[in-house]
């Protein structure tokens, strides 16, 4: 396994400066302009990269009728 990798001419690994990745998450509220604002804010705060991801509800849930997967009493 490589001990140091390079991303955009930055070395990442032991002994290298910290490489900060900002998590955008769903804080953009599905608003593209808000997402862009958050990316610029992350850069202004010193982030080296921004993590984005997409998903659909079916990729976040388990299709199961097992009792221990069922919510009961509102919890």
mmCIF file of the N, C-alpha and C atoms, coordinates in Angstrom:
data_MODEL
# 
_entry.id   MODEL 
# 
loop_
_atom_site.group_PDB 
_atom_site.id 
_atom_site.type_symbol 
_atom_site.label_atom_id 
_atom_site.label_alt_id 
_atom_site.label_comp_id 
_atom_site.label_asym_id 
_atom_site.label_entity_id 
_atom_site.label_seq_id 
_atom_site.pdbx_PDB_ins_code 
_atom_site.Cartn_x 
_atom_site.Cartn_y 
_atom_site.Cartn_z 
_atom_site.occupancy 
_atom_site.B_iso_or_equiv 
_atom_site.pdbx_formal_charge 
_atom_site.auth_seq_id 
_atom_site.auth_comp_id 
_atom_site.auth_asym_id 
_atom_site.auth_atom_id 
_atom_site.pdbx_PDB_model_num 
ATOM 1   N N  . UNK A 1 1  ? 0.845   -1.181 0.000  1.00 0.00 ? 1  UNK A N  1 
ATOM 2   C CA . UNK A 1 1  ? 0.000   0.000  0.000  1.00 0.00 ? 1  UNK A CA 1 
ATOM 3   C C  . UNK A 1 1  ? 0.889   1.243  0.000  1.00 0.00 ? 1  UNK A C  1 
ATOM 4   N N  . UNK A 1 2  ? 0.502   2.233  -0.779 1.00 0.00 ? 2  UNK A N  1 
ATOM 5   C CA . UNK A 1 2  ? 1.273   3.472  -0.844 1.00 0.00 ? 2  UNK A CA 1 
ATOM 6   C C  . UNK A 1 2  ? 1.080   4.265  0.433  1.00 0.00 ? 2  UNK A C  1 
ATOM 7   N N  . UNK A 1 3  ? 2.147   4.850  0.924  1.00 0.00 ? 3  UNK A N  1 
ATOM 8   C CA . UNK A 1 3  ? 2.068   5.635  2.151  1.00 0.00 ? 3  UNK A CA 1 
ATOM 9   C C  . UNK A 1 3  ? 1.689   7.082  1.886  1.00 0.00 ? 3  UNK A C  1 
ATOM 10  N N  . UNK A 1 4  ? 1.965   7.563  0.680  1.00 0.00 ? 4  UNK A N  1 
ATOM 11  C CA . UNK A 1 4  ? 1.633   8.942  0.313  1.00 0.00 ? 4  UNK A CA 1 
ATOM 12  C C  . UNK A 1 4  ? 0.953   8.913  -1.051 1.00 0.00 ? 4  UNK A C  1 
ATOM 13  N N  . UNK A 1 5  ? -0.146  9.655  -1.170 1.00 0.00 ? 5  UNK A N  1 
ATOM 14  C CA . UNK A 1 5  ? -0.798  9.819  -2.466 1.00 0.00 ? 5  UNK A CA 1 
ATOM 15  C C  . UNK A 1 5  ? -0.801  11.306 -2.803 1.00 0.00 ? 5  UNK A C  1 
ATOM 16  N N  . UNK A 1 6  ? -1.018  11.612 -4.043 1.00 0.00 ? 6  UNK A N  1 
ATOM 17  C CA . UNK A 1 6  ? -1.068  13.003 -4.481 1.00 0.00 ? 6  UNK A CA 1 
ATOM 18  C C  . UNK A 1 6  ? -2.412  13.291 -5.121 1.00 0.00 ? 6  UNK A C  1 
ATOM 19  N N  . UNK A 1 7  ? -3.019  14.376 -4.689 1.00 0.00 ? 7  UNK A N  1 
ATOM 20  C CA . UNK A 1 7  ? -4.256  14.863 -5.276 1.00 0.00 ? 7  UNK A CA 1 
ATOM 21  C C  . UNK A 1 7  ? -4.032  16.323 -5.636 1.00 0.00 ? 7  UNK A C  1 
ATOM 22  N N  . UNK A 1 8  ? -4.160  16.624 -6.908 1.00 0.00 ? 8  UNK A N  1 
ATOM 23  C CA . UNK A 1 8  ? -4.018  18.003 -7.375 1.00 0.00 ? 8  UNK A CA 1 
ATOM 24  C C  . UNK A 1 8  ? -2.715  18.625 -6.881 1.00 0.00 ? 8  UNK A C  1 
ATOM 25  N N  . UNK A 1 9  ? -1.630  17.888 -7.055 1.00 0.00 ? 9  UNK A N  1 
ATOM 26  C CA . UNK A 1 9  ? -0.287  18.331 -6.657 1.00 0.00 ? 9  UNK A CA 1 
ATOM 27  C C  . UNK A 1 9  ? -0.111  18.506 -5.155 1.00 0.00 ? 9  UNK A C  1 
ATOM 28  N N  . UNK A 1 10 ? -0.979  17.900 -4.345 1.00 0.00 ? 10 UNK A N  1 
ATOM 29  C CA . UNK A 1 10 ? -0.837  17.916 -2.877 1.00 0.00 ? 10 UNK A CA 1 
ATOM 30  C C  . UNK A 1 10 ? -0.527  16.515 -2.404 1.00 0.00 ? 10 UNK A C  1 
ATOM 31  N N  . UNK A 1 11 ? 0.530   16.372 -1.613 1.00 0.00 ? 11 UNK A N  1 
ATOM 32  C CA . UNK A 1 11 ? 0.863   15.080 -1.023 1.00 0.00 ? 11 UNK A CA 1 
ATOM 33  C C  . UNK A 1 11 ? -0.002  14.864 0.203  1.00 0.00 ? 11 UNK A C  1 
ATOM 34  N N  . UNK A 1 12 ? -0.539  13.645 0.326  1.00 0.00 ? 12 UNK A N  1 
ATOM 35  C CA . UNK A 1 12 ? -1.399  13.293 1.452  1.00 0.00 ? 12 UNK A CA 1 
ATOM 36  C C  . UNK A 1 12 ? -0.846  12.014 2.064  1.00 0.00 ? 12 UNK A C  1 
ATOM 37  N N  . UNK A 1 13 ? -0.542  12.092 3.345  1.00 0.00 ? 13 UNK A N  1 
ATOM 38  C CA . UNK A 1 13 ? -0.016  10.928 4.043  1.00 0.00 ? 13 UNK A CA 1 
ATOM 39  C C  . UNK A 1 13 ? 0.705   11.355 5.304  1.00 0.00 ? 13 UNK A C  1 
ATOM 40  N N  . UNK A 1 14 ? 1.336   10.395 5.956  1.00 0.00 ? 14 UNK A N  1 
ATOM 41  C CA . UNK A 1 14 ? 2.060   10.676 7.196  1.00 0.00 ? 14 UNK A CA 1 
ATOM 42  C C  . UNK A 1 14 ? 3.125   11.739 6.953  1.00 0.00 ? 14 UNK A C  1 
ATOM 43  N N  . UNK A 1 15 ? 3.179   12.714 7.842  1.00 0.00 ? 15 UNK A N  1 
ATOM 44  C CA . UNK A 1 15 ? 4.168   13.775 7.743  1.00 0.00 ? 15 UNK A CA 1 
ATOM 45  C C  . UNK A 1 15 ? 3.782   14.912 6.813  1.00 0.00 ? 15 UNK A C  1 
ATOM 46  N N  . UNK A 1 16 ? 2.630   14.801 6.156  1.00 0.00 ? 16 UNK A N  1 
ATOM 47  C CA . UNK A 1 16 ? 2.161   15.848 5.241  1.00 0.00 ? 16 UNK A CA 1 
ATOM 48  C C  . UNK A 1 16 ? 1.155   16.732 5.967  1.00 0.00 ? 16 UNK A C  1 
ATOM 49  N N  . UNK A 1 17 ? 0.985   17.962 5.509  1.00 0.00 ? 17 UNK A N  1 
ATOM 50  C CA . UNK A 1 17 ? -0.057  18.807 6.105  1.00 0.00 ? 17 UNK A CA 1 
ATOM 51  C C  . UNK A 1 17 ? -1.427  18.141 5.975  1.00 0.00 ? 17 UNK A C  1 
ATOM 52  N N  . UNK A 1 18 ? -2.308  18.459 6.894  1.00 0.00 ? 18 UNK A N  1 
ATOM 53  C CA . UNK A 1 18 ? -3.655  17.891 6.885  1.00 0.00 ? 18 UNK A CA 1 
ATOM 54  C C  . UNK A 1 18 ? -4.384  18.295 5.604  1.00 0.00 ? 18 UNK A C  1 
ATOM 55  N N  . UNK A 1 19 ? -5.089  17.351 5.008  1.00 0.00 ? 19 UNK A N  1 
ATOM 56  C CA . UNK A 1 19 ? -5.907  17.591 3.823  1.00 0.00 ? 19 UNK A CA 1 
ATOM 57  C C  . UNK A 1 19 ? -7.356  17.586 4.291  1.00 0.00 ? 19 UNK A C  1 
ATOM 58  N N  . UNK A 1 20 ? -7.989  18.745 4.291  1.00 0.00 ? 20 UNK A N  1 
ATOM 59  C CA . UNK A 1 20 ? -9.336  18.900 4.849  1.00 0.00 ? 20 UNK A CA 1 
ATOM 60  C C  . UNK A 1 20 ? -10.380 18.690 3.761  1.00 0.00 ? 20 UNK A C  1 
ATOM 61  N N  . UNK A 1 21 ? -11.309 17.769 4.035  1.00 0.00 ? 21 UNK A N  1 
ATOM 62  C CA . UNK A 1 21 ? -12.415 17.499 3.116  1.00 0.00 ? 21 UNK A CA 1 
ATOM 63  C C  . UNK A 1 21 ? -13.711 17.926 3.798  1.00 0.00 ? 21 UNK A C  1 
ATOM 64  N N  . UNK A 1 22 ? -14.394 18.911 3.236  1.00 0.00 ? 22 UNK A N  1 
ATOM 65  C CA . UNK A 1 22 ? -15.664 19.396 3.786  1.00 0.00 ? 22 UNK A CA 1 
ATOM 66  C C  . UNK A 1 22 ? -16.796 18.493 3.303  1.00 0.00 ? 22 UNK A C  1 
ATOM 67  N N  . UNK A 1 23 ? -17.678 18.130 4.216  1.00 0.00 ? 23 UNK A N  1 
ATOM 68  C CA . UNK A 1 23 ? -18.845 17.291 3.902  1.00 0.00 ? 23 UNK A CA 1 
ATOM 69  C C  . UNK A 1 23 ? -20.030 18.199 3.603  1.00 0.00 ? 23 UNK A C  1 
ATOM 70  N N  . UNK A 1 24 ? -20.470 18.235 2.359  1.00 0.00 ? 24 UNK A N  1 
ATOM 71  C CA . UNK A 1 24 ? -21.586 19.102 1.992  1.00 0.00 ? 24 UNK A CA 1 
ATOM 72  C C  . UNK A 1 24 ? -22.911 18.536 2.474  1.00 0.00 ? 24 UNK A C  1 
ATOM 73  N N  . UNK A 1 25 ? -23.027 17.216 2.487  1.00 0.00 ? 25 UNK A N  1 
ATOM 74  C CA . UNK A 1 25 ? -24.228 16.533 2.956  1.00 0.00 ? 25 UNK A CA 1 
ATOM 75  C C  . UNK A 1 25 ? -25.451 17.070 2.218  1.00 0.00 ? 25 UNK A C  1 
ATOM 76  N N  . UNK A 1 26 ? -26.582 17.193 2.908  1.00 0.00 ? 26 UNK A N  1 
ATOM 77  C CA . UNK A 1 26 ? -27.809 17.696 2.284  1.00 0.00 ? 26 UNK A CA 1 
ATOM 78  C C  . UNK A 1 26 ? -28.068 19.142 2.685  1.00 0.00 ? 26 UNK A C  1 
ATOM 79  N N  . UNK A 1 27 ? -27.051 19.830 3.167  1.00 0.00 ? 27 UNK A N  1 
ATOM 80  C CA . UNK A 1 27 ? -27.219 21.203 3.635  1.00 0.00 ? 27 UNK A CA 1 
ATOM 81  C C  . UNK A 1 27 ? -27.598 22.177 2.528  1.00 0.00 ? 27 UNK A C  1 
ATOM 82  N N  . UNK A 1 28 ? -27.496 21.760 1.288  1.00 0.00 ? 28 UNK A N  1 
ATOM 83  C CA . UNK A 1 28 ? -27.881 22.609 0.155  1.00 0.00 ? 28 UNK A CA 1 
ATOM 84  C C  . UNK A 1 28 ? -29.389 22.617 -0.062 1.00 0.00 ? 28 UNK A C  1 
ATOM 85  N N  . UNK A 1 29 ? -30.116 21.695 0.582  1.00 0.00 ? 29 UNK A N  1 
ATOM 86  C CA . UNK A 1 29 ? -31.578 21.616 0.452  1.00 0.00 ? 29 UNK A CA 1 
ATOM 87  C C  . UNK A 1 29 ? -32.034 21.512 -0.998 1.00 0.00 ? 29 UNK A C  1 
ATOM 88  N N  . UNK A 1 30 ? -31.286 20.792 -1.801 1.00 0.00 ? 30 UNK A N  1 
ATOM 89  C CA . UNK A 1 30 ? -31.579 20.577 -3.221 1.00 0.00 ? 30 UNK A CA 1 
ATOM 90  C C  . UNK A 1 30 ? -31.607 21.876 -4.024 1.00 0.00 ? 30 UNK A C  1 
ATOM 91  N N  . UNK A 1 31 ? -30.831 22.841 -3.575 1.00 0.00 ? 31 UNK A N  1 
ATOM 92  C CA . UNK A 1 31 ? -30.750 24.137 -4.250 1.00 0.00 ? 31 UNK A CA 1 
ATOM 93  C C  . UNK A 1 31 ? -29.325 24.286 -4.794 1.00 0.00 ? 31 UNK A C  1 
ATOM 94  N N  . UNK A 1 32 ? -29.191 24.274 -6.127 1.00 0.00 ? 32 UNK A N  1 
ATOM 95  C CA . UNK A 1 32 ? -27.869 24.331 -6.745 1.00 0.00 ? 32 UNK A CA 1 
ATOM 96  C C  . UNK A 1 32 ? -27.091 25.565 -6.314 1.00 0.00 ? 32 UNK A C  1 
ATOM 97  N N  . UNK A 1 33 ? -27.737 26.731 -6.320 1.00 0.00 ? 33 UNK A N  1 
ATOM 98  C CA . UNK A 1 33 ? -27.042 27.961 -5.934 1.00 0.00 ? 33 UNK A CA 1 
ATOM 99  C C  . UNK A 1 33 ? -26.548 27.886 -4.495 1.00 0.00 ? 33 UNK A C  1 
ATOM 100 N N  . UNK A 1 34 ? -27.338 27.296 -3.620 1.00 0.00 ? 34 UNK A N  1 
ATOM 101 C CA . UNK A 1 34 ? -26.924 27.117 -2.221 1.00 0.00 ? 34 UNK A CA 1 
ATOM 102 C C  . UNK A 1 34 ? -25.720 26.176 -2.148 1.00 0.00 ? 34 UNK A C  1 
ATOM 103 N N  . UNK A 1 35 ? -25.727 25.126 -2.945 1.00 0.00 ? 35 UNK A N  1 
ATOM 104 C CA . UNK A 1 35 ? -24.594 24.196 -2.972 1.00 0.00 ? 35 UNK A CA 1 
ATOM 105 C C  . UNK A 1 35 ? -23.318 24.922 -3.386 1.00 0.00 ? 35 UNK A C  1 
ATOM 106 N N  . UNK A 1 36 ? -23.422 25.762 -4.402 1.00 0.00 ? 36 UNK A N  1 
ATOM 107 C CA . UNK A 1 36 ? -22.256 26.529 -4.854 1.00 0.00 ? 36 UNK A CA 1 
ATOM 108 C C  . UNK A 1 36 ? -21.771 27.460 -3.743 1.00 0.00 ? 36 UNK A C  1 
ATOM 109 N N  . UNK A 1 37 ? -22.699 28.133 -3.059 1.00 0.00 ? 37 UNK A N  1 
ATOM 110 C CA . UNK A 1 37 ? -22.322 29.002 -1.932 1.00 0.00 ? 37 UNK A CA 1 
ATOM 111 C C  . UNK A 1 37 ? -21.575 28.214 -0.862 1.00 0.00 ? 37 UNK A C  1 
ATOM 112 N N  . UNK A 1 38 ? -22.060 27.023 -0.550 1.00 0.00 ? 38 UNK A N  1 
ATOM 113 C CA . UNK A 1 38 ? -21.420 26.200 0.474  1.00 0.00 ? 38 UNK A CA 1 
ATOM 114 C C  . UNK A 1 38 ? -20.027 25.748 0.047  1.00 0.00 ? 38 UNK A C  1 
ATOM 115 N N  . UNK A 1 39 ? -19.856 25.468 -1.223 1.00 0.00 ? 39 UNK A N  1 
ATOM 116 C CA . UNK A 1 39 ? -18.538 25.079 -1.728 1.00 0.00 ? 39 UNK A CA 1 
ATOM 117 C C  . UNK A 1 39 ? -17.565 26.240 -1.588 1.00 0.00 ? 39 UNK A C  1 
ATOM 118 N N  . UNK A 1 40 ? -17.995 27.439 -1.965 1.00 0.00 ? 40 UNK A N  1 
ATOM 119 C CA . UNK A 1 40 ? -17.130 28.615 -1.800 1.00 0.00 ? 40 UNK A CA 1 
ATOM 120 C C  . UNK A 1 40 ? -16.838 28.883 -0.325 1.00 0.00 ? 40 UNK A C  1 
ATOM 121 N N  . UNK A 1 41 ? -17.826 28.689 0.535  1.00 0.00 ? 41 UNK A N  1 
ATOM 122 C CA . UNK A 1 41 ? -17.619 28.887 1.975  1.00 0.00 ? 41 UNK A CA 1 
ATOM 123 C C  . UNK A 1 41 ? -16.618 27.875 2.518  1.00 0.00 ? 41 UNK A C  1 
ATOM 124 N N  . UNK A 1 42 ? -16.705 26.643 2.053  1.00 0.00 ? 42 UNK A N  1 
ATOM 125 C CA . UNK A 1 42 ? -15.751 25.616 2.491  1.00 0.00 ? 42 UNK A CA 1 
ATOM 126 C C  . UNK A 1 42 ? -14.337 25.996 2.070  1.00 0.00 ? 42 UNK A C  1 
ATOM 127 N N  . UNK A 1 43 ? -14.187 26.479 0.858  1.00 0.00 ? 43 UNK A N  1 
ATOM 128 C CA . UNK A 1 43 ? -12.870 26.918 0.380  1.00 0.00 ? 43 UNK A CA 1 
ATOM 129 C C  . UNK A 1 43 ? -12.360 28.085 1.215  1.00 0.00 ? 43 UNK A C  1 
ATOM 130 N N  . UNK A 1 44 ? -13.228 29.059 1.487  1.00 0.00 ? 44 UNK A N  1 
ATOM 131 C CA . UNK A 1 44 ? -12.829 30.221 2.290  1.00 0.00 ? 44 UNK A CA 1 
ATOM 132 C C  . UNK A 1 44 ? -12.427 29.811 3.705  1.00 0.00 ? 44 UNK A C  1 
ATOM 133 N N  . UNK A 1 45 ? -13.026 28.727 4.202  1.00 0.00 ? 45 UNK A N  1 
ATOM 134 C CA . UNK A 1 45 ? -12.710 28.246 5.551  1.00 0.00 ? 45 UNK A CA 1 
ATOM 135 C C  . UNK A 1 45 ? -11.453 27.378 5.567  1.00 0.00 ? 45 UNK A C  1 
ATOM 136 N N  . UNK A 1 46 ? -10.890 27.116 4.397  1.00 0.00 ? 46 UNK A N  1 
ATOM 137 C CA . UNK A 1 46 ? -9.640  26.369 4.341  1.00 0.00 ? 46 UNK A CA 1 
ATOM 138 C C  . UNK A 1 46 ? -9.745  24.934 3.866  1.00 0.00 ? 46 UNK A C  1 
ATOM 139 N N  . UNK A 1 47 ? -10.923 24.504 3.437  1.00 0.00 ? 47 UNK A N  1 
ATOM 140 C CA . UNK A 1 47 ? -11.066 23.126 2.956  1.00 0.00 ? 47 UNK A CA 1 
ATOM 141 C C  . UNK A 1 47 ? -10.294 22.937 1.655  1.00 0.00 ? 47 UNK A C  1 
ATOM 142 N N  . UNK A 1 48 ? -9.706  21.764 1.514  1.00 0.00 ? 48 UNK A N  1 
ATOM 143 C CA . UNK A 1 48 ? -8.977  21.426 0.295  1.00 0.00 ? 48 UNK A CA 1 
ATOM 144 C C  . UNK A 1 48 ? -9.876  20.750 -0.736 1.00 0.00 ? 48 UNK A C  1 
ATOM 145 N N  . UNK A 1 49 ? -10.971 20.164 -0.269 1.00 0.00 ? 49 UNK A N  1 
ATOM 146 C CA . UNK A 1 49 ? -11.895 19.447 -1.148 1.00 0.00 ? 49 UNK A CA 1 
ATOM 147 C C  . UNK A 1 49 ? -13.278 19.454 -0.520 1.00 0.00 ? 49 UNK A C  1 
ATOM 148 N N  . UNK A 1 50 ? -14.272 19.128 -1.324 1.00 0.00 ? 50 UNK A N  1 
ATOM 149 C CA . UNK A 1 50 ? -15.649 19.020 -0.845 1.00 0.00 ? 50 UNK A CA 1 
ATOM 150 C C  . UNK A 1 50 ? -16.175 17.654 -1.263 1.00 0.00 ? 50 UNK A C  1 
ATOM 151 N N  . UNK A 1 51 ? -16.817 16.964 -0.333 1.00 0.00 ? 51 UNK A N  1 
ATOM 152 C CA . UNK A 1 51 ? -17.401 15.651 -0.615 1.00 0.00 ? 51 UNK A CA 1 
ATOM 153 C C  . UNK A 1 51 ? -18.877 15.831 -0.948 1.00 0.00 ? 51 UNK A C  1 
ATOM 154 N N  . UNK A 1 52 ? -19.273 15.298 -2.083 1.00 0.00 ? 52 UNK A N  1 
ATOM 155 C CA . UNK A 1 52 ? -20.668 15.308 -2.516 1.00 0.00 ? 52 UNK A CA 1 
ATOM 156 C C  . UNK A 1 52 ? -21.105 13.868 -2.743 1.00 0.00 ? 52 UNK A C  1 
ATOM 157 N N  . UNK A 1 53 ? -22.367 13.601 -2.545 1.00 0.00 ? 53 UNK A N  1 
ATOM 158 C CA . UNK A 1 53 ? -22.894 12.280 -2.866 1.00 0.00 ? 53 UNK A CA 1 
ATOM 159 C C  . UNK A 1 53 ? -24.363 12.396 -3.214 1.00 0.00 ? 53 UNK A C  1 
ATOM 160 N N  . UNK A 1 54 ? -24.835 11.449 -3.980 1.00 0.00 ? 54 UNK A N  1 
ATOM 161 C CA . UNK A 1 54 ? -26.258 11.378 -4.293 1.00 0.00 ? 54 UNK A CA 1 
ATOM 162 C C  . UNK A 1 54 ? -26.770 10.017 -3.851 1.00 0.00 ? 54 UNK A C  1 
ATOM 163 N N  . UNK A 1 55 ? -28.049 9.963  -3.587 1.00 0.00 ? 55 UNK A N  1 
ATOM 164 C CA . UNK A 1 55 ? -28.652 8.703  -3.186 1.00 0.00 ? 55 UNK A CA 1 
ATOM 165 C C  . UNK A 1 55 ? -30.143 8.760  -3.444 1.00 0.00 ? 55 UNK A C  1 
ATOM 166 N N  . UNK A 1 56 ? -30.740 7.603  -3.445 1.00 0.00 ? 56 UNK A N  1 
ATOM 167 C CA . UNK A 1 56 ? -32.190 7.485  -3.523 1.00 0.00 ? 56 UNK A CA 1 
ATOM 168 C C  . UNK A 1 56 ? -32.645 6.713  -2.289 1.00 0.00 ? 56 UNK A C  1 
ATOM 169 N N  . UNK A 1 57 ? -33.881 6.903  -1.857 1.00 0.00 ? 57 UNK A N  1 
ATOM 170 C CA . UNK A 1 57 ? -34.348 6.236  -0.629 1.00 0.00 ? 57 UNK A CA 1 
ATOM 171 C C  . UNK A 1 57 ? -34.137 4.723  -0.636 1.00 0.00 ? 57 UNK A C  1 
ATOM 172 N N  . UNK A 1 58 ? -34.291 4.089  -1.794 1.00 0.00 ? 58 UNK A N  1 
ATOM 173 C CA . UNK A 1 58 ? -34.145 2.631  -1.831 1.00 0.00 ? 58 UNK A CA 1 
ATOM 174 C C  . UNK A 1 58 ? -32.721 2.164  -1.566 1.00 0.00 ? 58 UNK A C  1 
ATOM 175 N N  . UNK A 1 59 ? -31.737 3.051  -1.720 1.00 0.00 ? 59 UNK A N  1 
ATOM 176 C CA . UNK A 1 59 ? -30.356 2.658  -1.428 1.00 0.00 ? 59 UNK A CA 1 
ATOM 177 C C  . UNK A 1 59 ? -30.006 2.864  0.037  1.00 0.00 ? 59 UNK A C  1 
ATOM 178 N N  . UNK A 1 60 ? -30.908 3.480  0.799  1.00 0.00 ? 60 UNK A N  1 
ATOM 179 C CA . UNK A 1 60 ? -30.639 3.758  2.213  1.00 0.00 ? 60 UNK A CA 1 
ATOM 180 C C  . UNK A 1 60 ? -31.475 2.894  3.152  1.00 0.00 ? 60 UNK A C  1 
ATOM 181 N N  . UNK A 1 61 ? -32.338 2.076  2.618  1.00 0.00 ? 61 UNK A N  1 
ATOM 182 C CA . UNK A 1 61 ? -33.227 1.284  3.456  1.00 0.00 ? 61 UNK A CA 1 
ATOM 183 C C  . UNK A 1 61 ? -33.066 -0.198 3.140  1.00 0.00 ? 61 UNK A C  1 
ATOM 184 N N  . UNK A 1 62 ? -33.509 -1.007 4.068  1.00 0.00 ? 62 UNK A N  1 
ATOM 185 C CA . UNK A 1 62 ? -33.467 -2.454 3.898  1.00 0.00 ? 62 UNK A CA 1 
ATOM 186 C C  . UNK A 1 62 ? -34.889 -2.941 3.659  1.00 0.00 ? 62 UNK A C  1 
ATOM 187 N N  . UNK A 1 63 ? -35.089 -3.655 2.576  1.00 0.00 ? 63 UNK A N  1 
ATOM 188 C CA . UNK A 1 63 ? -36.402 -4.207 2.261  1.00 0.00 ? 63 UNK A CA 1 
ATOM 189 C C  . UNK A 1 63 ? -36.570 -5.508 3.042  1.00 0.00 ? 63 UNK A C  1 
ATOM 190 N N  . UNK A 1 64 ? -37.129 -5.395 4.237  1.00 0.00 ? 64 UNK A N  1 
ATOM 191 C CA . UNK A 1 64 ? -37.253 -6.566 5.102  1.00 0.00 ? 64 UNK A CA 1 
ATOM 192 C C  . UNK A 1 64 ? -38.524 -6.486 5.934  1.00 0.00 ? 64 UNK A C  1 
ATOM 193 N N  . UNK A 1 65 ? -39.157 -7.629 6.124  1.00 0.00 ? 65 UNK A N  1 
ATOM 194 C CA . UNK A 1 65 ? -40.328 -7.723 6.992  1.00 0.00 ? 65 UNK A CA 1 
ATOM 195 C C  . UNK A 1 65 ? -39.957 -8.248 8.374  1.00 0.00 ? 65 UNK A C  1 
ATOM 196 N N  . UNK A 1 66 ? -38.665 -8.457 8.623  1.00 0.00 ? 66 UNK A N  1 
ATOM 197 C CA . UNK A 1 66 ? -38.232 -8.972 9.920  1.00 0.00 ? 66 UNK A CA 1 
ATOM 198 C C  . UNK A 1 66 ? -38.654 -8.017 11.028 1.00 0.00 ? 66 UNK A C  1 
ATOM 199 N N  . UNK A 1 67 ? -39.083 -8.576 12.136 1.00 0.00 ? 67 UNK A N  1 
ATOM 200 C CA . UNK A 1 67 ? -39.606 -7.789 13.249 1.00 0.00 ? 67 UNK A CA 1 
ATOM 201 C C  . UNK A 1 67 ? -38.625 -6.725 13.738 1.00 0.00 ? 67 UNK A C  1 
ATOM 202 N N  . UNK A 1 68 ? -37.344 -7.048 13.815 1.00 0.00 ? 68 UNK A N  1 
ATOM 203 C CA . UNK A 1 68 ? -36.374 -6.091 14.356 1.00 0.00 ? 68 UNK A CA 1 
ATOM 204 C C  . UNK A 1 68 ? -36.086 -4.927 13.412 1.00 0.00 ? 68 UNK A C  1 
ATOM 205 N N  . UNK A 1 69 ? -36.604 -4.959 12.194 1.00 0.00 ? 69 UNK A N  1 
ATOM 206 C CA . UNK A 1 69 ? -36.486 -3.825 11.284 1.00 0.00 ? 69 UNK A CA 1 
ATOM 207 C C  . UNK A 1 69 ? -37.721 -2.923 11.324 1.00 0.00 ? 69 UNK A C  1 
ATOM 208 N N  . UNK A 1 70 ? -38.735 -3.293 12.060 1.00 0.00 ? 70 UNK A N  1 
ATOM 209 C CA . UNK A 1 70 ? -39.992 -2.555 12.096 1.00 0.00 ? 70 UNK A CA 1 
ATOM 210 C C  . UNK A 1 70 ? -40.006 -1.559 13.247 1.00 0.00 ? 70 UNK A C  1 
ATOM 211 N N  . UNK A 1 71 ? -40.479 -0.342 12.975 1.00 0.00 ? 71 UNK A N  1 
ATOM 212 C CA . UNK A 1 71 ? -40.626 0.676  14.015 1.00 0.00 ? 71 UNK A CA 1 
ATOM 213 C C  . UNK A 1 71 ? -41.941 0.453  14.744 1.00 0.00 ? 71 UNK A C  1 
ATOM 214 N N  . UNK A 1 72 ? -41.889 0.590  16.057 1.00 0.00 ? 72 UNK A N  1 
ATOM 215 C CA . UNK A 1 72 ? -43.088 0.393  16.874 1.00 0.00 ? 72 UNK A CA 1 
ATOM 216 C C  . UNK A 1 72 ? -43.202 1.525  17.880 1.00 0.00 ? 72 UNK A C  1 
ATOM 217 N N  . UNK A 1 73 ? -44.413 1.879  18.216 1.00 0.00 ? 73 UNK A N  1 
ATOM 218 C CA . UNK A 1 73 ? -44.674 2.915  19.227 1.00 0.00 ? 73 UNK A CA 1 
ATOM 219 C C  . UNK A 1 73 ? -44.025 4.253  18.882 1.00 0.00 ? 73 UNK A C  1 
ATOM 220 N N  . UNK A 1 74 ? -43.908 4.553  17.611 1.00 0.00 ? 74 UNK A N  1 
ATOM 221 C CA . UNK A 1 74 ? -43.363 5.844  17.197 1.00 0.00 ? 74 UNK A CA 1 
ATOM 222 C C  . UNK A 1 74 ? -41.876 6.001  17.402 1.00 0.00 ? 74 UNK A C  1 
ATOM 223 N N  . UNK A 1 75 ? -41.161 4.922  17.694 1.00 0.00 ? 75 UNK A N  1 
ATOM 224 C CA . UNK A 1 75 ? -39.702 5.024  17.876 1.00 0.00 ? 75 UNK A CA 1 
ATOM 225 C C  . UNK A 1 75 ? -38.973 4.116  16.932 1.00 0.00 ? 75 UNK A C  1 
# 
